Amino acid sequence: MNRNNCFDFLRFFFAFDILLAHLCELSQSKSLAFLSHFSNSSIAVKGFFIISGFLVSKSFTTTPSLKEYFVKRVKRILPAYVVVVFFAAFFLVFSSRYSFIQYFSDPGVYKYLGWNLIFLNFMTPCLPGVFENNLMCAVNGALWTLKVEEGFYVVLPFIFYLIRKTKKAISILLALYILSILYWFVMDFYLNKPLLAKQLPGYLSYFITGIFLFLNFDFILRYKKTALILSIGLLTVSYFSNFQIDFLYPAAFGTTVIIVAYSIPCFDNFGKYGDFTYGLYIYHFPIIQLFRHYDLFEKYNPILMAITVIVLTFFFAVFSWFFIEKRFLDRYKKSNVNVIMAQC
């Protein structure tokens, strides 16, 4: 498989798109309303799940054991996630209307920690007396996608087991794809339950698309021009027909994303200084909430405040990569090398 790709750039692009979308929504500033014209968090999340399906499939097939596969996934997601959850719970006491003693005596703090640490953010999204006058009180509304992502990590080995057992990869992936689309349609359109539609089964079609494209990578690249033209055509029809959840939308969008990842050579080395995408994603929401809490978008120039939010988020993302994420990944690589040397 061709190693030259711009997945680091695309992931960063999607994370930054989500940041801009949340800036527009959470700031409640009319001066930042223009951001809605070129940012869309829903599309960006779908892009993340497609890339995840592709790259995690690659990781799974090149990892010698199931245990090592899960260790790699935990090392990548959990350390920075635990830090941001604890950091918010303890730091935001200074933004609560409760006193220090009242805040840490309130069971809501420990419910927040408990539920968020097991990725069930929706159970207790808010902290006592924090962000009560904002558009929403959620401390970090962006974290909901991580429980879906973790669910995909668990599901993927079962999918590959079925594929290897039956030797019918296309049939299995197609069946899961269709079931996912049907689930979304029933929950979102028929039962009017958009929150349930956004859970793991509803987004599985995008993850499955990533898996399919990985398994058929050589074929897709061989006919990439034709596949790209057809995919863009389908996406264009979908957009102008206002029917975003048609049967072929995840496949068309996924094909476009993966082909683009191998078609922009100028961004091949985008992540050579570090992978700041994850930090950008997990820190931007509470920073925007803090700015809204202190009415900084109203007191000062909203554009300047938006730029300040972006700079601060970048600072935390860089810090997260070098002092948390990279250290755990390096530690895993070193321990893995030691095991290999011992076996030799």
C-alpha positions, 0 to 999 in steps of 0.5 A: 500500500502506498504510504504517501498520503495526507491523512494528517492534513485531512484529520486536522482540516476536519478538526479545525472545521468542527472548531469553526462550527462550534465557534459560530454556534456557541459564541452566539455572536452575530459577527461570527455567523458567517462561519456557518457558510463554510463549516459543518461539524456533521460532515467533519465527524463523518469524515473522521469516521471514514478515515478511522475505518480505513486506518484502524483496519490497516492497524488491525491487519498489521498488528500481530495480536488482538491484545496489542491492537487494543493496547494501541487503541487505548494508548492513542485515545485514553491518556489525553482524554482522561487528562481533559476530563479531570482538567475540566472538573478541577479547573472549572471550579473557578468559573462556577457560581458555587463556592470552592467547598460547595462545588467539591461537595456537590455529587455532580462533580463526581458524577461528571467524572464517573460518567465521562471517564467511561465515555457516557458523556450524555449522562452528566454533561454539565458541572455544578454552577458552570456555564449555566447562562451559555447556549448549553451547559455542556462542558465538552460537547465534542466528546460524544463522538469518542464513545462511538469511536471506541465502539468501532474499535471493539466492533472491528475485530468481530467484523474481520472475524466474520469476513475471515470465517465466511470469506464473504467480505462484500456481503457482510460489509454491505449488510452492515452498511444497509442496516446502519442506513436503515437504523439512521432513517428509522431513528431520525426520520420515523421516530424523530430521535436524532440523538439516538440516530447519532449513536454507533449504529447510525454512523457505522455506514461511514466506518464500514465504508472506510473498511471496504475502501481499505480492503479494496484499496488497489482497485479504488486507486486503479480507477480513482478518476472514475470513482472520484467523478461519480462520487462527487456527482452523487454528493452534488445531487445529494446536496442540491436535493436536500436529501443528505441521508440517501443510500449512497451518500456515505459510500460517495463521501468516503470514496472522495475522502480516501482518494483525496488523501492519496492525491494531494502530495504537497500535504504528505508531510503535514504531520512531521512536527506532531499530530495536533488533531486530537488535542485540537478536537478535545480542547476547543469546546470548553475554551469557547464555553469559557469565552462565552461564559465571561461574555468576551465575544460581547465585550471585545471584538468577536473576530479577535476573540475567535482568533484568540480561541484558536490560538489558545486551542492550538497551545493546548493541542501542542502541549497535549501532543508533546507532554501526554499523547506522544509520551504514551505512544513512545513508551508503548513503542519502547516496550514493544521493541524490548519485547521483540528483542527479548524474543530474539 
